[in-house]
């Protein structure tokens, strides 16, 4: 094991896959530029050549469509969208083509494609460069969606996505790029669809997605200092997501806070909360709480950004509010 940053782990996964399989290539915008990819693709063009690390003009729809075609022809492409916002221009090849192809042809032909999208919020970039749109793609049958929060999972889930026979949307968050952790040197995969219990606890379950999973860990540390024992679940995958692990945890603690870096209305947090209610309603001691973005476009002011983006303090405050509802929420509901 070595310590790598999140971005270095992504870079290593790319390099190992390019070295192992001649069918693998990377295509997209800004592959050669740290302005777009940070250090997550650094030097890959020099190491593997520009024919396998293909930097393209601004052409999201065309490049994604070309990657879908290459996958159908037997190659293993990774198409990179350095700003998830502008991946909306490629909705047709992603949703209509890649996600549906295997179903349309009776499973005889799949699309082994990784669509890598970076969430690039903050830095006063405003509404068109700051959107976390993962919930839109969570809605689409035939498309898997993974969102790693640690360096180990950044590598393992990318390699798992490359091994998958169908299209996988791999979403990384630039706010995580400097996070460091132990990562195995050899190639390995992390299971798509399995959550990770990052911290065991008995009082409340904190369920986090991507960046917010790391904020849940920080919130658990804050709460520990107050005598509150929080369990932290890092979902890691959104499509499919690990309903069993979440349900088992909430049935034990009786309380849940879902933390998501996307918008609140019809977002991932709403789907997760609804599933928890359906599965473990009789075990709940308080209503499920959600921490998410307000239903407003991202601001372009640093002061407004600090109010707009929730983090560990908001998660901890929400957990306190859930715990303050009493020891038996069911009794309170019956009395009301």
N, C-alpha and C positions, 0 to 999 in steps of 0.2 A: 504494500500500500504506500502511496505517496499522497502528499497534499497538493491538490490542484484547485484553481478557481473554477467556478461554474463555466466561464467562457473557455478556459483551457480544456476542460473535460469535453465540451462540445467539439472543440478543434481536434482532440485526440480521437474521438469516435469517428469523425469524418476521415481522418488520415488512415486509421486502421481499416476502415471499410474500403477506401480507395485502394489501399495496398493489397487487400485480400481478394478483391473481386473486380475483374476488368470491366464488368458490366456497369459498375457504379460510376456516375458522374454527377457533378453539382452544377446547377445552372440558375441564374437569377441576376438581380441587380446589386451592384456594390460588393461583389465577392472579393475584389482585390483592395477594398478600401476600408480602413478602420472606422471611417465615419459611418458606414452602414453596418458592418458586421462586427465591430469591435475587434477583439483578438480571437473571436470564435472561428475564423477561417484563415488566420494569419499564416502567410507563406505557403498555402496549399497550391497556389498556382505555380510557384517556383518548384515545388516538390513533385507535382504530378502533371504539370503542363497545362497550358490554356485550353487544350482540346478536351480536358476532363474537368476543368474548373472554369466554367464558361461565363464570363461577365457580359451581360446583355444590355442593350438600350432599355429605356423605360417602356415596357411592353408587357404588363402583367398578364393580360389575357392570352396573348400569343405565346409567351414563354411557358405558361402553365399548360396550355393546350399542347404545345410541343412535348412537354414532359409526359403528359398522359399518353400521347402517341408513342413515345419512346418506350414507356413501360409496357404498352400493348405489344410492342415489337420485340420484347425480351430483355430490354435494358433495365437498370435499377436506378432511376434518377432521384435526386433530391433537388427540389425547386425551392429557392430561397426568396422570401418576401421580407425585406428588411424593415418595412413598416406595415403592420397588419392592416391598417386602415385601407391601404390601396390594394390589398388582396381582394377587396370587394369587386374590383374590375375583373377578377378571374372567377367569379361565382359560377358561371356557366360550365367551364371545364371541370371545376371541382364538384359541384352539386349535381349537375345534370349528366355529366359524363363519368368521371372517375368513380363517384359513389354508386352509380347505378349499373355500371357495365356488367359486372359479374351476374347480377340479378337478371338483366335483360337477355343474357346469353346462357342462362341455365347453369351458371357456375363453371362453364367450360373455359372462360377467359377472364382473368382478373387484371387488376391494375396495381402492380407492386410499386407504389409511388409514395415518397415522403414529401409532404408539403410543409416546409419549415417557415413559420411565421414568427416574427419578433414583435412583442409589445414594447413600445418605445415611449412610454409616458414620462411626464415631468420635464424639467428644464425649460419651462415657459414656451413649450412648442404648440400649445393650443389644441383646438378640437380636431384638426385633421391629421395629427401625428401622435395621438395619445390614446387611441381607442382600444379597449380590450374586448374583442368581438367573439370570444370563444363560445358563448351561449348560443349564438346563431348556428354554429357548426355542430354543437352538441345535439341539435334538433334533427340532424340529417341521418337517416338510415344508410348503412353501407360505408360510413366514414367513421374511423376511430379518431379519438382526440386525446392526446396526452399533454400534460403540463408539469414537467419536473420542477422541483423546488431546491434540490440539492445537487452538488457537483456529481455525485455518484449516479443519481438518477438521470442527470443531464446526459451522461454517457450511456448508461444502461438502457434508457428508454429510446434514445436515438438508434441504438443498435437493434433493439427489439422492433422498432418501426421499420427499419430496413429489412428485417427478416420476415416481416408480415407479408402475406400474399395479396393483401388489399391496400387501399389508400389510407394513409395515416397522417393526420394533421398534428405536427409536433410544434408546440407553442412555447417559446422561451421568453423570458421577461428580462429586459436589459438592466433592471434594478437588481437582478440577481448575479450579474456577470462577475462581480468582485467577490461574491461569497466563496469561501474556501472550505474544503473538506477532504476526507480520505477517498481516493479513487483507485481501484485496482488497475495495474498496468496492462494486464492482458484483456483481450476483448471479452465482454460479458453482456448479458441482456437482463433487463428488469421486466417483470411480468406486467404486461398491459392489462389494466382492469383490476389491479390489486392495490389497495391503499396501504399506507405505512402508518403504524401507531408509533409516533415519534416520542410520546411521553405517556406513561400510564397515570391515571388519576381516578378519583372516586366522586368528585363533587359536580363536575360539569364537563361536557365534551365540547372541545373547540375543533371545528372542522374547517380546514383551510385549503385553498387552491393556489398553487404556484407561489407568487410573492406573499400572498396572505397566509400560506402555511408557515413560512418563516416568521411572519408577524405573530401568528398564533403561539409559536414557541416563545417569543419574547413576552407576549402577554401572560403565558403560563408562568414565566419567571417572576413577573410583577405580582401575580396573584399568589404565588408561593410565599412571597414575603409577607402576605396578609393572612396566611394560614389557609388558603383555598387551594385545593388539590385538583388541578385541571388535567384532563386527558386531551392529548393533541393527536388528531388524525390528519395526515397529509394525503389527500385523495390521489394525487399523482396522475390519474386518468379520469377524464370526464365522460368518455364514450368508449367502452362501457365504464361505469363507475361502480365502486365496491359497496353495494347496498348492505351486504351482510355484515361487513366489519363495522360500518357506521351504526347499523341497527343494534348490533350486539353491545356496542359501547354506550349508546344512548339509553338502552334498556337497563343498563347497570347504573349509570349516573342519574338518569331521570331528567337531565337538562342538556340543552344543546345550543351552541352559537355557531352559525355558519358564516364564514368570512370569505368574501369573494371580491376580487378586484374589478369586477364588471358592474354594470348598472343593476339596480335593485329590481325594477319591474320586469317580469318574465325572464329573469336572469337565471344563472346556474344555482344561485342560493334558493330561489323559489322552487325549483325542481327538487333539490335535495331536501328542503324542508317538507314539501308535500309528501315525498316518499317516506320520510321519517314518521310523519303523522299516520300514514296508512299502515306502517309496519308495527310501530311500538306505541300507539296512542295511549294504551292502558298503563304504560310504564312512565309516562311523562308526569313530572311534578310541577312543571311550569311550561308556558308557551315557548315554542322555539323562537329564538331571536336571530336576526340577520344583520350583518355588517357588510355594506356594499356601497358602491358609488351612488350619489344622488342622481336623480333622473334629469341630468343637465349635461350639456357638452363640457368638456374639460376647459378650464380657464387658461389664459396665457399670462397670468400674473403670478409671481412666486408666492406672494401673500395669500392669494386666492387658492393656489394649489395646496398650500398647507392645510386649508380648511376643507378642500374638496376630497383629498385622498385620505381614507382612514388607515389606521395602523394599529400597533400594539396597544396603545393607550385606549383607543375606542373599543377594541375587542375586550380588554380587561374591564372597562366600564360597563359594557353590555353584559358580560358574565356576572358582574356584581349585581346588576339590576335583575337578572334572571334568578339569582340566588336569593335576592331580597323578597321574592314573591311568596316565600314561605316554604315549609317543608312538604306540603301536600297541596299542589295546585289543583288536584282533582276535587278535594274538599272545598276549596275556594270556588271552583266552577259550580259545584252542586249547590252551594249556599247562595250563589248569585242567581 
